[in-house]
Amino acid sequence: MTTKRDLILATAAFALLAAAPAAAETWPQRPITFIVPFPAGGGTDAFARPLAAQLDQQLGQRIIIENRGGAGGTVGASAAARAKADGYTFFVGAAHHAIAPALYPKLDYNIQTDFIPIAVIAQPPQVIVVNPGKVQAKTVAELVDFAKKNPEKLNFASAGNGTTHHLAGELFQISTKTKMTHVPYRGAGPALQDTVAGQVDLLFDGLGSSAAQIQSGALRALAVAAPARSEAVPDVPTAKEAGLEGFEVSTWYALWAPKGTPPEIVVRMRDEVQKVLKTPAIESAWKKNGSPMPTLAGDDFGKFVTAEVERWGKVVKEAQVKLE
């Protein structure tokens, strides 16, 4: 016999089931925050802001970029992991966050379990750039020759300890048997600014943030760490062409949601991001910034992150990288 209590419970259960698709249909009803764990002006910003601008139009709500730099991107990641999982806060992380677990054993978040993977938004290669006023080398061979004759005289900037910029510099030194001085910054933006200003000699940077400076002549690019040349800087040789075997380092930028975000909103955001990445405006901007159009999303992106954590963990161990 059906009781009044049974009817109430059945009605409540039906309401919950009906609410799931309704939530996705009515979301978003207010501005959305993208936490970017680096200062403005870096590679993450170079892709996050155009993406957010296009999502503004598609979703009909403003996307607010909140820059929270520090500790190789882990400060912002920690804040994003603790954010309310209501579909109004997302995290724009990078390859650095697959490296961090090997360098920061006491992280208060787990990139693999405290976030839901949405999609990779860009994947530009790394590029070796020097300040033309401070470094006379016009080729990788000349840079290596100078570095060997002048140990630790050259200094290279990075977006912070444990970032791809940092590890690219360490791998370069291992590959070339040279020794340079590492100068960590609180993000790629400040690192790039000081390289352009001549405060540091060179930078292993994501092409997304340095392409404009290369094209303007403010920085000299010696090689792209990719299997093929980039359309953004077609005259710049690959590392292999420049005589540097096995030096391939790409960075990537991606979007996550905090764990617990309603699955229907996660799917909606993933679909919206995929639409944005196919717009002419984004395709043009990505091409200019040297990034091929990414295809990884959802579970495939999650598996990619797991593989990257394992890969960079081995690199950190082999290179004996320690936080300074």
N, C-alpha and C positions, 0 to 999 in steps of 0.2 A: 504494500500500500504506500502510495506516494504521500509524504508528509509535507507540511509547509516549509520545514527546514530543507528538505531535499530540493524543493522547487527554488528556494533562495540560492542554494549552492549551485544548482544547474544554471540558473540565470547569471550568476556571477562568473561561472566558467565560460559561458557563451560570450559574455561581455568582454572577457579577457582575450578570447580568440578573435573576436571582431575588432578589438582595439589595435591588434598588430598591424594589419594592412592600413588601417585608418591613420595610424601614427606616421607611416611613411608618406601617405598622401597629403597630410596636413603639415608635415615637417618640410622646411623650417618656418617657424613663426616669429623668429627674432634673429639678430645677427649671430654669426658663427665665428668662433675664435680658432685661428691656426697658430699653435705655439711653434715658433721657429727658434731652435736652441743655439742660435749664433747671432752676433750683432748684425745690424743692417749693412748691406753692401757686399755681402759674400755670395758664394755660389748658391747656397740654399735660397737666399732672397731672390737671386736672378731667375729662379724658376718658380718659387712659391708665389711671388707677387703677380706675375702675369696669369698664372693658373687661377689665383683667387679672383682677379678681375673678371675673368671669363665666367667663373662660377657665380659671381655676383649676378650676372645677367641671366644665367640659366635658372638659378634658384630663387631669384627675386628678393634676396636678402644679402646684406653686406657681409663680406668675409673680412674679419679684422686680423691683421698680422701682428702677433705679439712676440717681439724678439727678446729671448732670455738666454744670453750667452754665459759661458763659463765652463771650465773643467772639460774641455773637449766635447762640448755639447751635452754633457750628462746632467747639468743643472736643469736645463730646459726639459730634458727627457723625464727627469724625476718629477717635475711639476706637472707635466702632461699625464704621467702615470697616476698621479693623485687627483686629477681633475674629475669633476662629476661626469659620469658616463651617461649623459642624457642626449647626446647627439649634437651638442653645441660647442664642443671642444675637440679638436683633432690635433695630431702631432705631425709636423713635417720634419722628419729625421733624415739621416744620410748614412753612407757607408761607414762613417765614423762610429755609428752605434752598433755595428757588428764587430768592431775592433775593441770597443770599451770593455766588454766582459773579461778580456785577457789582461787588461791593464789596471782595471779598478775592481779588485776582488770584493770590495764592500759596497757595491752599488745597491741603492735601496729600491731598485726596480729591475725587472728582467724584460729585455726587449722582445723575447720570444713568448713570454706568458702573460705579461701585463698589458699587452697591446693586441689589437686585432688588425692584421694587415689589410690595407685598402688597395693600394697600387703603387708601383714605381712610377714616378712622374717625369724623371729625366735620368740620363746615364752618359754624361760627357766624359771624355778621357782626361787624364792628367796631362799637363804640359810643363816643361822646364822653361822658366822665364828668368831673365836676368835684367838688372838695371843697366842700360847701355852706357850710362855715365860712370858707373863704378866698375863694371866688369867688361874687359876688352874682348873676351872670348866671343867669337861668332859661330862657333860650332861646339858640339859636345866634346870632341877630341881636344880642342883648345882649352875648354873648361877643365877637363880631367888633367891635362898636362900642367896647368897652373896649380890646381889643387894638390897634385902630387909634389910639386916643388915648394908649395907653401902650406904645409899641414895646419889645419884649424884657422887659417887666415880668412878664408871665405866663410860667411855666415848665411844660413838659409832660414827664412821665415816659415811658419806653419800656422794653421788655424787653431793650434793647441796641441798639447801632449796627447799622443795616441790617435790623432786624426790621420786620414789618408795622406794629407800633406806631409805630416811628420814621418810616417812609415815609408812614403815614397823617397824621402831624403835619406832615410836609413838604408833602404835597399840600393839606392844609387851609390852610397859609400861602400857598401859591401861588394857590389858588382864591379866598381872601379878601383877598389882598394885605396880609397882616399879618406881623408878626415876633415870634416867641416864642423862648424859650430851651429847648433840648433837654437833658434830663437822662437819660442812659442808665443802666440798671441791668443786673444780671447775669441778669435773668429777669423774667417778668411778675409772679411772686409778690412779690418785693421792691418792684417798681414800684407794684403795687397797694397793698401795705401802707403805703408812704410817702405815697401819695395819700390814703388813708383817714386817716392820721395827720396830714395837713396839711403834710408836709415839701415837697410839690410841689402845684401848683394843679390840674392836670388830667392826663388820661390818655386816649389813644386805645387802647382795649383790646378784646380779643376778648370777646364777650358771655359766653362760657363761664366765664371767671374772675371777671367783675364782676357777673354777674346777682344773686347773693345779696347783694352790698353795695348794689346799687341797690334791691332789694326791701326791705332793712332800713332804707334811708334814710341809710346811711353815705356814699353817693355820690349825686350828682344826675346823671341821664342827660339829655343835651340832644338827642341824635339817634342813630339807628342808621344805619350806612352801608350800607343795603340797599334793594332796590327795594320791599320791603313791610315792614310792622311785624312785630315778633317777638311770638310768643305768650308768651314769657317776660316781656316788659315791654310789654304792649299799649298803654299810655298814652304811650309814648315815640314821637315822630314819626320818620319817615324823614328823612334828610338833605334830600331834595328837598322834603318837606313843610315842613321848617324853613327853606327858602329857600336851601339849598346845593345847587346844580345839579351833577350829574356827580360827586358824592363818594360812590362806592360801593366799599367795601373790605371784603372778607371774608377771614378767615383760615381755614386748614384744617390738620388734624392727620392724620398718616398713619403707616402701619407699613411698614417695609422690612426685608429680610434682607440680610446682607452678601453680596457677590458670591461665588459658589462654593457657597452653601448648596444641598444636594441638592434638585433640582427637585420630587421627590415630597413633601418636607417643606414646601417653599414652597406647593405646591398645597394640602396638608393645612391649613396655617396660614391660608391665604386662605379656605378653606371654613369653618373654625372661626370666623374673625372674622365672616364673613357670617351665620353662625348666631347669634352673640352679638348682632349688631346688630338682629336680629329679635325678641329677647326682650323681654317687657313691662318688665322692670326697666331695661334700657338705653334703650328708647324713651321711658320716663317721665323718666329722668335727662337725656337729651339734650333733650327738650322743655323741661324746667326750665332748662337751661343755654342755651336759645336756638338750638340747632342742629337743622336738618332732618336726616333720616336720609340718610346718604351712600349712593351706589350705585357709585362708581368703584372698580374693583379690577383687578388683573393688568395686562395690556397697555394697557387703556384708561386706567388710572391712570398708567402710564408715559408715555403720549402727553400726558396732562394736565400732568405735571411738565415735559416739554419745552416745552410752550406757555407755562407759567408762568415758566420761566427766561427765555424770550424777552420776555414781557410786562414782567416786572419789570426786566429789563435796560434796556429802553427808558425806563421810569419813572425809574430811577436816573440815566440820562444826561440826560433832560429836566429833572429837578429839580436836577441838578448836586449830588447828595448825595455828601458826602465823609465818611470816617470821622474822628471827632473824637479 
